[in-house]
Amino acid sequence: NIENIEFKEQKINEFLDGLKEKLGLSGKKIYHPLRVALFGSKSGPELWKIFILLGKEEVVQRIKFVLEQIKKTSN
C-alpha cells in the first residue's frame, strides 16, 4: 500500500517493482499511467522523483482520484 511506504528513492522503487510483480505487468504499463496521473505526461522525471516532489499526501490523493474516475467510467 502506497500510504505505508517511506518516501525515499529506494523504498519507492521497491514499491513500484513489487507492484509490477504483483500485477504481472511491464514497467511501461505501470509507469506511464502513474506518470500521467501524477505529472500529466507519459514522459518526465523518474517516478520516485515525482513522488518525493509532490509528497505522500498529494500522490495518494491523485492516485485515488484517478481510480475513482476509472470506476465511474467503467460502470
C-alpha distance (Angstrom), angle and dihedral (degrees) to the residues before:
residue distance angle dihedral
N1 . . .
I2 3.80 . .
E3 3.80 91.7 .
N4 3.81 90.8 63.2
I5 3.80 100.5 52.4
E6 3.77 127.6 95.0
F7 3.80 110.0 -114.9
K8 3.79 98.4 -122.4
E9 3.81 126.9 119.8
Q10 3.81 97.1 -105.3
K11 3.82 95.4 44.5
I12 3.81 93.0 47.3
N13 3.80 91.7 49.1
E14 3.82 90.8 47.9
F15 3.81 89.2 51.4
L16 3.83 91.9 49.9
D17 3.82 92.1 47.1
G18 3.80 89.8 50.3
L19 3.79 90.1 49.6
K20 3.81 90.8 52.8
E21 3.80 91.0 50.9
K22 3.80 94.7 44.3
L23 3.81 92.9 50.1
G24 3.80 95.2 36.4
L25 3.80 91.6 -130.4
S26 3.77 134.1 134.0
G27 3.77 121.4 -108.6
K28 3.81 92.4 -104.7
K29 3.80 92.0 55.0
I30 3.80 89.7 55.1
Y31 3.79 104.5 28.9
H32 3.81 98.5 50.0
P33 3.83 96.6 53.2
L34 3.80 91.1 42.9
R35 3.79 91.9 49.1
V36 3.82 90.9 49.6
A37 3.81 91.3 48.9
L38 3.79 92.9 48.6
F39 3.80 104.6 29.4
G40 3.81 105.6 19.6
S41 3.81 94.7 -120.4
K42 3.82 137.9 78.1
S43 3.79 89.8 -132.4
G44 3.76 131.0 46.6
P45 3.78 140.8 89.2
E46 3.78 121.7 -6.2
L47 3.79 111.0 -77.6
W48 3.79 94.4 -115.6
K49 3.82 88.8 58.2
I50 3.81 91.3 50.9
F51 3.82 90.1 49.0
I52 3.80 92.1 52.0
L53 3.81 94.1 43.1
L54 3.79 93.6 51.6
G55 3.79 96.1 37.5
K56 3.77 129.7 -133.3
E57 3.80 97.2 -78.6
E58 3.82 93.7 52.6
V59 3.81 93.9 43.4
V60 3.80 91.8 51.3
Q61 3.81 91.6 45.7
R62 3.82 93.3 50.8
I63 3.80 93.9 46.4
K64 3.81 91.3 48.7
F65 3.81 90.2 49.0
V66 3.80 92.4 52.5
L67 3.81 92.1 47.0
E68 3.81 90.2 50.8
Q69 3.81 90.5 51.1
I70 3.80 91.0 50.0
K71 3.81 90.8 51.0
K72 3.82 91.4 49.8
T73 3.79 93.8 50.7
S74 3.79 94.2 44.6
N75 3.83 93.7 57.5
